[in-house]
Amino acid sequence: MKKIIFFDGDGTLWYPKLTKYEKKPDWIYENPKTRVNPKAHLELTPNALETVEELHGGGFVLGILSASPRLPDHANRVLRDKVKYFGLEGFFEEVHATQRYQACKGDYIVEILARRGLPKRNALMIGDNYDWDYNSAQKQGVDAVLIESRYQKEHPKGRRVRRTIAELRDVLNYI
């Protein structure tokens, strides 16, 4: 049984209001019209709050792992500010901005599991990006679920995604 569930931030818990799952969410941080105050252009993904509430109420430990190009201290402040902005701060015990290399989230997961004394089979990673979320966890031996999107339709040749969900609440079927 899963005991700890990790979520990606952009594209998983929240996404751009204008493009939702149509375009990779990081465009919002580069566009001159949205980069000054990106939070104002983001919204929670469908059923994100209800799903997080249900999982938290079910006794699961919840975490957020979100990649950022910023320096670690600044990146963690920005991520915690988003969590607060969306009213999610009471649900997550682990909130970490990760470095910008594809295996980083998997590395964080292993570190957190070791610190908490949990085996890999008790963890699940949920994300919207094959390389950064799904594959990063899978390479570490941790189960993962990929949210379907228009921008993540194709995966590297020969790679199979075993678990996909249409929206965040569908993860309740996996735990």
BALUMNU-332712 format. One line per 3 residues: number of its first residue (from 1); their letters; for each residue x, y, z of N, C-alpha, C, O, CB. Coordinates in Angstrom, 2 decimals, padded with zeros to 5 digits. Glycine has a CB too. Layout:
<pts>
NUM	a	X:Y:Z:X:Y:Z:X:Y:Z:X:Y:Z:X:Y:Z; ... .
</pts>
This chain:
<pts>
1	mkk	000.83:-001.19:000.00:000.00:000.00:000.00:000.87:001.25:000.00:001.92:001.29:000.65:-000.95:000.00:001.22; 000.44:002.24:-000.72:001.17:003.50:-000.79:000.99:004.26:000.52:-000.09:004.27:001.12:000.70:004.35:-001.99; 002.06:004.90:000.95:002.01:005.72:002.17:002.39:007.16:001.91:001.98:008.07:002.64:002.94:005.13:003.22 .
4	iif	003.18:007.38:000.85:003.62:008.73:000.52:003.41:008.97:-000.97:003.77:008.13:-001.80:005.11:008.96:000.92; 002.83:010.11:-001.29:002.50:010.43:-002.67:003.15:011.78:-002.99:002.94:012.77:-002.30:000.95:010.47:-002.90; 003.92:011.78:-004.08:004.59:012.99:-004.54:003.88:013.53:-005.77:003.47:012.78:-006.65:006.08:012.71:-004.85 .
7	fdg	003.73:014.84:-005.82:003.11:015.53:-006.94:004.11:016.49:-007.56:004.90:017.11:-006.85:001.84:016.28:-006.50; 004.07:016.60:-008.87:004.73:017.70:-009.56:003.85:018.93:-009.35:002.66:018.79:-009.04:004.96:017.38:-011.11; 004.41:020.12:-009.51:003.62:021.35:-009.37:002.99:021.77:-010.69:001.81:021.50:-010.94:004.50:022.48:-008.84 .
10	dgt	003.78:022.43:-011.54:003.29:022.94:-012.82:002.83:021.81:-013.73:003.58:020.88:-014.03:004.37:023.76:-013.53; 001.58:021.90:-014.17:001.01:020.90:-015.06:000.34:019.74:-014.35:-000.34:018.93:-014.98:002.08:020.37:-015.94; 000.53:019.65:-013.03:-000.06:018.56:-012.27:-001.03:019.10:-011.23:-002.22:018.77:-011.27:001.04:017.73:-011.58 .
13	lwy	-000.56:019.91:-010.31:-001.44:020.53:-009.32:-002.05:021.83:-009.84:-003.20:022.14:-009.53:-000.68:020.80:-008.02; -001.30:022.57:-010.62:-001.78:023.82:-011.23:-001.25:023.91:-012.65:-000.26:023.28:-013.01:-001.34:025.06:-010.39; -001.95:024.73:-013.45:-001.52:024.94:-014.83:-001.98:026.31:-015.31:-002.81:026.94:-014.66:-002.06:023.83:-015.76 .
16	pkl	-001.46:026.79:-016.47:-001.87:028.09:-017.00:-003.35:028.10:-017.36:-003.86:027.16:-017.98:-001.03:028.45:-018.22; -004.03:029.16:-016.98:-005.46:029.30:-017.27:-005.73:029.26:-018.77:-006.73:028.68:-019.21:-005.99:030.60:-016.69; -004.86:029.87:-019.55:-005.09:029.98:-021.00:-004.88:028.69:-021.77:-005.63:028.40:-022.70:-004.20:031.02:-021.56 .
19	tky	-003.89:027.91:-021.39:-003.54:026.75:-022.21:-003.79:025.40:-021.54:-003.76:024.37:-022.21:-002.11:026.83:-022.60; -004.03:025.38:-020.26:-004.32:024.17:-019.51:-003.37:023.03:-019.91:-002.17:023.15:-019.72:-005.77:023.75:-019.72; -003.89:021.93:-020.46:-003.06:020.80:-020.89:-002.72:020.85:-022.38:-002.30:019.85:-022.95:-003.77:019.49:-020.58 .
22	ekk	-002.89:022.00:-023.01:-002.63:022.13:-024.44:-001.15:022.42:-024.74:-000.65:022.04:-025.80:-003.49:023.23:-025.02; -000.46:023.08:-023.83:000.91:023.52:-024.04:001.70:023.33:-022.75:001.14:023.50:-021.67:000.96:025.00:-024.51; 002.98:022.99:-022.85:003.80:022.82:-021.64:003.66:024.04:-020.76:003.74:025.17:-021.25:005.28:022.57:-022.01 .
25	pdw	003.46:023.86:-019.46:003.16:024.99:-018.58:004.30:025.96:-018.34:004.05:027.07:-017.88:002.71:024.48:-017.29; 005.53:025.61:-018.63:006.63:026.52:-018.32:006.68:027.76:-019.21:007.46:028.67:-018.95:007.93:025.79:-018.42; 005.86:027.80:-020.26:005.80:029.00:-021.11:005.42:030.23:-020.30:005.83:031.35:-020.62:004.80:028.79:-022.26 .
28	iye	004.65:030.03:-019.26:004.12:031.13:-018.47:005.23:031.93:-017.76:005.06:033.11:-017.45:003.13:030.60:-017.45; 006.37:031.28:-017.53:007.48:031.94:-016.84:008.41:032.67:-017.81:009.29:033.41:-017.39:008.29:030.93:-016.05; 008.21:032.46:-019.10:009.05:033.07:-020.12:008.33:034.17:-020.90:008.98:035.07:-021.45:009.55:032.01:-021.08 .
31	npk	007.02:034.12:-020.95:006.23:035.08:-021.71:006.28:036.45:-021.03:006.01:036.54:-019.83:004.78:034.59:-021.86; 006.60:037.51:-021.76:006.69:038.85:-021.16:005.38:039.31:-020.50:005.42:040.10:-019.56:007.08:039.86:-022.22; 004.25:038.82:-020.97:002.96:039.24:-020.41:002.61:038.50:-019.12:001.78:038.97:-018.34:001.86:039.02:-021.43 .
34	trv	003.23:037.36:-018.88:002.84:036.56:-017.71:003.97:036.34:-016.70:003.71:035.97:-015.56:002.33:035.22:-018.17; 005.21:036.57:-017.11:006.33:036.23:-016.22:006.48:037.15:-015.02:007.10:036.75:-014.03:007.60:036.24:-017.00; 005.94:038.36:-015.07:006.06:039.27:-013.95:005.27:038.76:-012.75:005.73:038.84:-011.61:005.56:040.67:-014.34 .
37	npk	004.09:038.22:-013.00:003.25:037.67:-011.93:002.59:036.39:-012.43:001.38:036.38:-012.69:002.18:038.71:-011.47; 003.36:035.32:-012.56:002.79:034.09:-013.14:001.64:033.50:-012.33:000.75:032.87:-012.91:003.87:033.06:-013.27; 001.64:033.67:-011.01:000.55:033.10:-010.20:-000.81:033.59:-010.66:-001.79:032.85:-010.63:000.75:033.45:-008.72 .
40	ahl	-000.87:034.83:-011.08:-002.14:035.41:-011.53:-002.67:034.73:-012.79:-003.84:034.87:-013.13:-001.98:036.90:-011.78; -001.80:034.00:-013.48:-002.18:033.34:-014.72:-002.27:031.83:-014.57:-002.40:031.10:-015.56:-001.19:033.68:-015.81; -002.21:031.36:-013.34:-002.29:029.93:-013.04:-003.59:029.62:-012.31:-004.18:030.50:-011.69:-001.08:029.47:-012.20 .
43	elt	-004.04:028.38:-012.39:-005.18:027.90:-011.63:-004.95:026.45:-011.27:-004.17:025.75:-011.91:-006.50:028.07:-012.43; -005.63:026.00:-010.24:-005.54:024.59:-009.87:-006.11:023.73:-010.99:-007.08:024.13:-011.65:-006.27:024.31:-008.54; -005.53:022.57:-011.21:-006.07:021.64:-012.21:-007.40:021.10:-011.68:-007.65:021.15:-010.47:-005.05:020.47:-012.51 .
46	pna	-008.26:020.57:-012.56:-009.56:020.07:-012.11:-009.44:019.06:-010.97:-008.65:018.12:-011.05:-010.30:019.45:-013.27; -010.22:019.26:-009.94:-010.31:018.37:-008.79:-009.02:018.25:-007.97:-008.90:017.34:-007.15:-010.72:017.02:-009.25; -008.07:019.14:-008.18:-006.80:019.07:-007.44:-007.03:019.21:-005.94:-006.54:018.40:-005.15:-005.83:020.16:-007.94 .
49	let	-007.77:020.23:-005.53:-007.98:020.46:-004.10:-008.73:019.30:-003.46:-008.35:018.83:-002.39:-008.75:021.77:-003.89; -009.78:018.84:-004.10:-010.56:017.73:-003.55:-009.73:016.45:-003.45:-009.84:015.71:-002.47:-011.81:017.49:-004.40; -008.91:016.20:-004.45:-008.06:015.00:-004.46:-007.03:015.06:-003.34:-006.82:014.09:-002.62:-007.36:014.84:-005.81 .
52	vee	-006.39:016.20:-003.21:-005.39:016.39:-002.15:-006.05:016.26:-000.78:-005.50:015.62:000.12:-004.70:017.76:-002.29; -007.22:016.87:-000.61:-007.93:016.77:000.67:-008.25:015.31:001.01:-008.07:014.88:002.14:-009.23:017.59:000.63; -008.74:014.56:000.02:-009.10:013.17:000.26:-007.87:012.32:000.62:-007.93:011.50:001.53:-009.79:012.58:-000.98 .
55	lhg	-006.79:012.53:-000.10:-005.57:011.77:000.19:-005.00:012.12:001.56:-004.60:011.24:002.33:-004.51:012.04:-000.89; -004.98:013.40:001.87:-004.49:013.84:003.17:-005.37:013.28:004.29:-004.87:012.81:005.31:-004.44:015.38:003.24; -006.67:013.35:004.09:-007.61:012.81:005.08:-007.51:011.30:005.22:-007.88:010.76:006.26:-009.01:013.18:004.70 .
58	ggf	-007.00:010.63:004.20:-006.82:009.18:004.24:-005.52:008.76:004.90:-005.21:007.57:004.96:-006.87:008.62:002.85; -004.77:009.73:005.41:-003.55:009.41:006.13:-002.29:009.32:005.30:-001.24:008.91:005.81:-003.73:008.15:006.83; -002.37:009.68:004.05:-001.17:009.65:003.20:-000.29:010.85:003.50:-000.78:011.94:003.79:-001.56:009.64:001.71 .
61	vlg	001.01:010.66:003.44:001.97:011.75:003.49:002.05:012.29:002.07:002.22:011.52:001.13:003.39:011.29:004.04; 001.93:013.59:001.90:001.93:014.20:000.58:003.15:015.11:000.42:003.59:015.77:001.36:000.64:015.00:000.35; 003.68:015.12:-000.79:004.83:015.96:-001.10:004.69:016.58:-002.47:003.99:016.07:-003.34:006.11:015.15:-001.01 .
64	ils	005.38:017.70:-002.65:005.47:018.36:-003.95:006.95:018.43:-004.33:007.79:018.85:-003.54:004.82:019.80:-003.92; 007.24:018.00:-005.55:008.59:018.11:-006.11:008.44:018.85:-007.43:007.85:018.32:-008.38:009.27:016.69:-006.31; 008.96:020.06:-007.51:008.78:020.88:-008.70:010.13:021.44:-009.14:010.81:022.13:-008.38:007.78:022.03:-008.43 .
67	asp	010.52:021.14:-010.37:011.82:021.59:-010.89:011.83:023.09:-011.11:010.83:023.69:-011.52:012.15:020.86:-012.20; 012.98:023.70:-010.83:013.13:025.14:-010.99:014.55:025.49:-011.41:015.51:024.88:-010.93:012.77:025.87:-009.69; 014.70:026.46:-012.31:016.03:026.90:-012.71:016.67:027.87:-011.71:017.84:028.21:-011.84:015.96:027.55:-014.08 .
70	rlp	015.90:028.32:-010.74:016.40:029.30:-009.76:017.34:028.65:-008.75:017.40:027.43:-008.64:015.23:029.96:-009.03; 018.06:029.48:-008.03:018.89:028.99:-006.93:017.99:028.37:-005.88:016.87:028.83:-005.70:019.75:030.14:-006.31; 018.44:027.31:-005.19:017.58:026.54:-004.29:016.77:027.34:-003.27:015.57:027.11:-003.14:018.40:025.57:-003.56 .
73	dha	017.38:028.26:-002.55:016.63:029.02:-001.54:015.50:029.82:-002.17:014.37:029.81:-001.68:017.56:029.96:-000.77; 015.81:030.51:-003.27:014.79:031.31:-003.95:013.71:030.41:-004.55:012.52:030.72:-004.45:015.44:032.19:-005.05; 014.12:029.32:-005.16:013.17:028.38:-005.78:012.21:027.82:-004.74:011.01:027.71:-005.01:013.92:027.23:-006.49 .
76	nrv	012.71:027.47:-003.58:011.84:026.93:-002.52:010.88:028.00:-002.00:009.73:027.68:-001.70:012.67:026.38:-001.36; 011.32:029.25:-001.90:010.41:030.33:-001.48:009.30:030.51:-002.50:008.13:030.66:-002.13:011.19:031.65:-001.29; 009.65:030.51:-003.78:008.65:030.69:-004.84:007.65:029.54:-004.82:006.45:029.76:-004.94:009.34:030.77:-006.23 .
79	lrd	008.14:028.31:-004.65:007.24:027.15:-004.61:006.32:027.22:-003.40:005.12:026.99:-003.53:008.06:025.84:-004.59; 006.85:027.52:-002.24:006.01:027.62:-001.03:004.98:028.73:-001.17:003.87:028.62:-000.67:006.89:027.87:000.23; 005.36:029.81:-001.85:004.42:030.91:-002.10:003.26:030.44:-002.98:002.11:030.82:-002.74:005.15:032.10:-002.76 .
82	kvk	003.55:029.62:-003.99:002.48:029.08:-004.84:001.57:028.15:-004.02:000.34:028.21:-004.15:003.08:028.31:-006.04; 002.16:027.32:-003.20:001.38:026.39:-002.37:000.43:027.20:-001.48:-000.74:026.84:-001.33:002.32:025.49:-001.51; 000.93:028.26:-000.89:000.09:029.12:-000.04:-000.98:029.83:-000.88:-002.14:029.88:-000.48:000.96:030.16:000.71 .
85	yfg	-000.60:030.35:-002.01:-001.52:031.06:-002.91:-002.73:030.19:-003.26:-003.86:030.69:-003.33:-000.78:031.48:-004.19; -002.50:028.91:-003.49:-003.57:027.99:-003.86:-004.26:027.35:-002.65:-005.14:026.51:-002.83:-003.04:026.92:-004.76; -003.87:027.73:-001.43:-004.51:027.21:-000.23:-004.20:025.75:000.04:-005.03:025.02:000.58:-005.98:027.38:-000.34 .
88	leg	-003.00:025.32:-000.33:-002.61:023.93:-000.18:-001.62:023.68:000.95:-001.21:022.54:001.17:-002.03:023.43:-001.46; -001.22:024.72:001.67:-000.11:024.58:002.62:-000.37:023.61:003.76:000.60:023.07:004.29:000.21:025.91:003.19; -001.57:023.35:004.15:-001.83:022.43:005.25:-001.81:020.96:004.87:-001.92:020.09:005.74:-003.14:022.75:005.85 .
91	ffe	-001.67:020.68:003.59:-001.77:019.30:003.12:-000.43:018.62:002.86:-000.35:017.39:002.86:-002.59:019.27:001.88; 000.61:019.39:002.64:001.89:018.83:002.20:002.96:018.91:003.28:003.24:019.98:003.82:002.37:019.55:000.96; 003.56:017.77:003.58:004.65:017.71:004.55:006.00:017.90:003.89:006.95:018.36:004.54:004.62:016.39:005.28 .
94	evh	006.10:017.57:002.64:007.35:017.69:001.89:007.11:018.61:000.70:006.31:018.27:-000.17:007.89:016.29:001.43; 007.78:019.75:000.65:007.66:020.70:-000.45:009.09:021.09:-000.85:009.80:021.74:-000.10:006.80:021.97:-000.05; 009.48:020.67:-002.06:010.86:020.89:-002.49:010.93:021.33:-003.94:010.35:020.70:-004.83:011.68:019.63:-002.29 .
97	atq	011.64:022.43:-004.18:012.00:022.82:-005.54:013.26:022.03:-005.87:014.25:022.09:-005.15:012.23:024.39:-005.67; 013.20:021.29:-006.96:014.33:020.45:-007.33:015.18:021.14:-008.39:014.76:022.13:-009.00:013.84:019.08:-007.85; 016.35:020.63:-008.60:017.27:021.17:-009.60:016.77:020.83:-011.00:015.85:020.03:-011.17:018.70:020.62:-009.39 .
100	ryq	017.37:021.45:-012.00:016.94:021.27:-013.38:017.75:020.19:-014.10:018.42:020.47:-015.09:017.05:022.59:-014.14; 017.68:018.97:-013.61:018.17:017.83:-014.38:017.14:016.73:-014.21:016.53:016.61:-013.14:019.61:017.36:-013.90; 016.93:015.94:-015.24:015.78:015.05:-015.32:015.68:014.02:-014.21:014.57:013.65:-013.82:015.80:014.36:-016.61 .
103	ack	016.78:013.56:-013.68:016.72:012.52:-012.64:016.53:013.10:-011.24:016.42:012.34:-010.27:017.99:011.69:-012.67; 016.50:014.39:-011.12:016.50:015.03:-009.80:015.31:014.64:-008.92:015.48:014.39:-007.73:016.51:016.52:-009.97; 014.12:014.58:-009.49:012.95:014.23:-008.67:013.07:012.81:-008.13:012.73:012.56:-006.97:011.66:014.37:-009.48 .
106	gdy	013.54:011.90:-008.95:013.78:010.54:-008.47:014.79:010.51:-007.34:014.61:009.77:-006.37:014.25:009.66:-009.62; 015.84:011.30:-007.46:016.86:011.40:-006.41:016.25:011.93:-005.11:016.53:011.41:-004.03:018.02:012.30:-006.86; 015.42:012.96:-005.21:014.75:013.52:-004.03:013.85:012.48:-003.37:013.83:012.34:-002.15:013.94:014.76:-004.41 .
109	ive	013.11:011.76:-004.19:012.20:010.74:-003.65:012.97:009.73:-002.82:012.58:009.41:-001.70:011.44:010.03:-004.79; 014.06:009.22:-003.36:014.87:008.22:-002.65:015.41:008.80:-001.34:015.41:008.12:-000.31:016.04:007.75:-003.54; 015.85:010.04:-001.38:016.37:010.69:-000.17:015.27:010.85:000.89:015.51:010.58:002.06:016.95:012.07:-000.53 .
112	ila	014.10:011.27:000.48:012.98:011.47:001.41:012.53:010.12:001.99:012.26:010.02:003.19:011.79:012.17:000.70; 012.45:009.11:001.15:012.06:007.78:001.63:013.07:007.25:002.66:012.67:006.68:003.67:011.93:006.80:000.46; 014.34:007.44:002.39:015.38:006.99:003.33:015.25:007.72:004.66:015.34:007.11:005.73:016.80:007.21:002.73 .
115	rrg	015.04:009.02:004.59:014.89:009.83:005.82:013.67:009.39:006.63:013.70:009.41:007.86:014.77:011.32:005.47; 012.61:008.99:005.95:011.37:008.58:006.62:011.32:007.08:006.91:010.38:006.61:007.54:010.19:008.97:005.76; 012.33:006.35:006.46:012.36:004.91:006.71:011.29:004.14:005.95:010.77:003.15:006.45:012.21:004.64:008.17 .
118	lpk	010.97:004.60:004.74:009.93:003.95:003.93:010.56:003.26:002.72:011.49:003.79:002.11:008.88:004.98:003.46; 010.06:002.08:002.37:010.55:001.42:001.16:009.94:002.07:-000.10:008.90:002.72:-000.04:010.21:-000.09:001.19; 010.61:001.88:-001.21:010.17:002.47:-002.48:008.77:002.02:-002.87:008.03:002.78:-003.50:011.14:002.12:-003.59 .
121	rna	008.40:000.81:-002.51:007.07:000.29:-002.90:005.93:001.08:-002.25:004.78:000.97:-002.67:006.95:-001.19:-002.53; 006.24:001.86:-001.21:005.22:002.65:-000.52:005.04:004.05:-001.10:004.27:004.85:-000.57:005.58:002.76:000.93; 005.75:004.35:-002.20:005.71:005.70:-002.78:005.09:005.70:-004.17:005.12:004.70:-004.89:007.12:006.29:-002.83 .
124	lmi	004.53:006.85:-004.53:003.96:007.07:-005.85:004.27:008.50:-006.28:004.13:009.43:-005.49:002.41:006.80:-005.86; 004.70:008.66:-007.53:004.95:009.99:-008.11:003.90:010.26:-009.16:003.61:009.40:-010.00:006.38:010.08:-008.72; 003.31:011.46:-009.12:002.30:011.87:-010.09:002.81:013.12:-010.81:003.18:014.10:-010.17:000.91:012.15:-009.39 .
127	gdn	002.84:013.07:-012.13:003.31:014.23:-012.88:002.77:014.27:-014.29:002.05:013.37:-014.73:004.80:014.23:-012.92; 003.13:015.34:-014.98:002.64:015.55:-016.34:003.73:015.40:-017.39:003.45:015.51:-018.58:002.03:016.90:-016.46; 004.97:015.15:-016.97:006.07:015.08:-017.91:006.76:013.72:-017.82:007.17:013.29:-016.74:007.08:016.21:-017.64 .
130	ydw	006.88:013.05:-018.96:007.46:011.71:-018.97:008.87:011.70:-018.39:009.14:010.93:-017.46:007.48:011.17:-020.40; 009.76:012.52:-018.90:011.16:012.49:-018.49:011.37:012.98:-017.06:012.06:012.34:-016.28:011.99:013.31:-019.42; 010.78:014.10:-016.72:011.06:014.75:-015.45:010.31:014.12:-014.27:010.81:014.13:-013.15:010.71:016.20:-015.54 .
133	dyn	009.12:013.58:-014.53:008.30:013.04:-013.44:008.24:011.50:-013.48:008.73:010.82:-012.58:006.89:013.62:-013.51; 007.64:010.99:-014.52:007.38:009.55:-014.63:008.68:008.73:-014.68:008.91:007.87:-013.83:006.55:009.26:-015.87; 009.51:009.01:-015.66:010.72:008.23:-015.86:011.72:008.44:-014.72:012.42:007.50:-014.33:011.36:008.60:-017.18 .
136	saq	011.78:009.63:-014.19:012.69:009.91:-013.07:012.37:009.02:-011.87:013.28:008.49:-011.22:012.60:011.39:-012.67; 011.09:008.86:-011.57:010.68:007.98:-010.46:010.89:006.52:-010.82:011.41:005.75:-010.01:009.20:008.23:-010.10; 010.48:006.12:-012.02:010.60:004.73:-012.45:012.05:004.24:-012.42:012.31:003.10:-012.03:010.04:004.57:-013.85 .
139	kqg	012.98:005.08:-012.83:014.40:004.70:-012.81:014.90:004.41:-011.40:015.88:003.69:-011.23:015.25:005.81:-013.44; 014.24:004.97:-010.41:014.62:004.74:-009.01:013.83:003.58:-008.40:014.01:003.25:-007.23:014.39:006.00:-008.18; 012.95:002.96:-009.20:012.16:001.85:-008.69:010.91:002.27:-007.95:010.37:001.52:-007.14:012.99:001.01:-007.80 .
142	vda	010.44:003.49:-008.23:009.24:004.04:-007.57:008.11:004.09:-008.60:008.32:004.51:-009.73:009.52:005.47:-006.98; 006.92:003.67:-008.20:005.75:003.73:-009.08:005.46:005.17:-009.47:005.71:006.11:-008.71:004.52:003.10:-008.38; 004.93:005.33:-010.67:004.59:006.66:-011.16:003.34:006.60:-012.02:003.00:005.57:-012.60:005.76:007.25:-011.96 .
145	vli	002.66:007.73:-012.08:001.46:007.90:-012.89:001.65:009.18:-013.69:002.10:010.20:-013.16:000.14:007.95:-012.01; 001.31:009.12:-014.98:001.47:010.28:-015.86:000.10:010.84:-016.24:-000.77:010.10:-016.70:002.27:009.90:-017.12; -000.09:012.12:-016.05:-001.32:012.79:-016.45:-001.26:013.01:-017.96:-000.26:013.52:-018.48:-001.52:014.15:-015.69 .
148	esr	-002.31:012.64:-018.64:-002.38:012.81:-020.10:-002.54:014.29:-020.44:-003.28:015.02:-019.79:-003.55:011.98:-020.70; -001.82:014.70:-021.48:-001.92:016.08:-021.95:-001.64:016.11:-023.45:-001.13:015.14:-024.01:-000.93:017.01:-021.19; -001.98:017.21:-024.08:-001.70:017.37:-025.51:-000.20:017.48:-025.76:000.29:017.02:-026.79:-002.43:018.61:-026.08 .
151	yqk	000.53:018.09:-024.83:001.96:018.30:-025.04:002.81:017.09:-024.67:004.01:017.09:-024.94:002.41:019.49:-024.24; 002.23:016.08:-024.06:003.00:014.91:-023.66:002.41:013.66:-024.31:002.31:012.61:-023.66:003.02:014.76:-022.12; 002.03:013.76:-025.55:001.42:012.63:-026.26:002.43:011.57:-026.63:002.12:010.38:-026.59:000.71:013.12:-027.50 .
154	ehp	003.63:011.97:-027.01:004.62:010.99:-027.45:005.73:010.85:-026.42:006.14:011.83:-025.78:005.20:011.40:-028.82; 006.20:009.66:-026.28:007.28:009.35:-025.34:008.48:008.87:-026.15:008.32:008.50:-027.32:006.83:008.27:-024.29; 009.65:008.86:-025.56:010.82:008.39:-026.31:010.55:007.03:-026.94:009.87:006.18:-026.36:012.05:008.31:-025.38 .
157	kgr	011.08:006.84:-028.12:010.86:005.62:-028.89:011.16:004.38:-028.04:012.20:004.28:-027.40:011.73:005.62:-030.16; 010.23:003.46:-028.06:010.41:002.21:-027.33:010.01:002.29:-025.87:010.08:001.28:-025.17:011.82:001.78:-027.43; 009.61:003.44:-025.39:009.23:003.59:-023.99:007.72:003.43:-023.85:006.96:003.99:-024.64:009.68:004.96:-023.42 .
160	rvr	007.32:002.69:-022.88:005.90:002.46:-022.65:005.50:003.05:-021.30:006.18:002.85:-020.30:005.57:000.95:-022.70; 004.41:003.77:-021.29:003.89:004.33:-020.06:002.77:003.40:-019.61:001.74:003.27:-020.28:003.38:005.81:-020.23; 002.97:002.77:-018.48:002.00:001.78:-017.99:000.79:002.43:-017.34:-000.33:001.92:-017.42:002.66:000.85:-017.01 .
163	rti	001.03:003.54:-016.69:-000.06:004.15:-015.94:-000.25:005.61:-016.35:000.64:006.44:-016.16:000.20:004.06:-014.44; -001.42:005.88:-016.91:-001.77:007.26:-017.23:-003.15:007.54:-016.64:-003.96:006.64:-016.44:-001.75:007.50:-018.78; -003.39:008.81:-016.38:-004.69:009.24:-015.89:-005.13:010.46:-016.69:-004.30:011.24:-017.16:-004.64:009.56:-014.36 .
166	ael	-006.43:010.62:-016.84:-006.97:011.75:-017.58:-006.97:013.02:-016.74:-006.77:014.12:-017.26:-008.38:011.44:-018.05; -007.20:012.87:-015.45:-007.17:014.02:-014.54:-006.72:013.55:-013.16:-006.70:012.35:-012.88:-008.57:014.72:-014.45; -006.38:014.49:-012.33:-005.74:014.18:-011.05:-006.56:013.25:-010.16:-006.00:012.37:-009.51:-005.46:015.46:-010.31 .
169	rdv	-007.86:013.42:-010.12:-008.65:012.60:-009.22:-008.60:011.10:-009.57:-008.88:010.24:-008.73:-010.09:013.07:-009.23; -008.24:010.79:-010.83:-008.13:009.40:-011.24:-007.05:008.65:-010.50:-007.02:007.42:-010.52:-007.87:009.33:-012.72; -006.15:009.36:-009.83:-005.10:008.71:-009.08:-005.68:007.92:-007.90:-005.03:007.00:-007.39:-004.09:009.75:-008.57 .
172	lny	-006.85:008.27:-007.48:-007.49:007.56:-006.37:-007.72:006.09:-006.72:-007.85:005.26:-005.83:-008.82:008.23:-006.01; -007.76:005.77:-008.02:-007.91:004.38:-008.46:-006.62:003.56:-008.31:-006.66:002.33:-008.38:-008.35:004.35:-009.91; -005.50:004.24:-008.09:-004.20:003.54:-008.02:-003.72:003.29:-006.61:-002.72:002.61:-006.42:-003.17:004.33:-008.73 .
175	i	-004.41:003.81:-005.63:-003.89:003.66:-004.26:-004.77:002.78:-003.40:-004.46:002.56:-002.22:-003.75:005.01:-003.60 .
</pts>
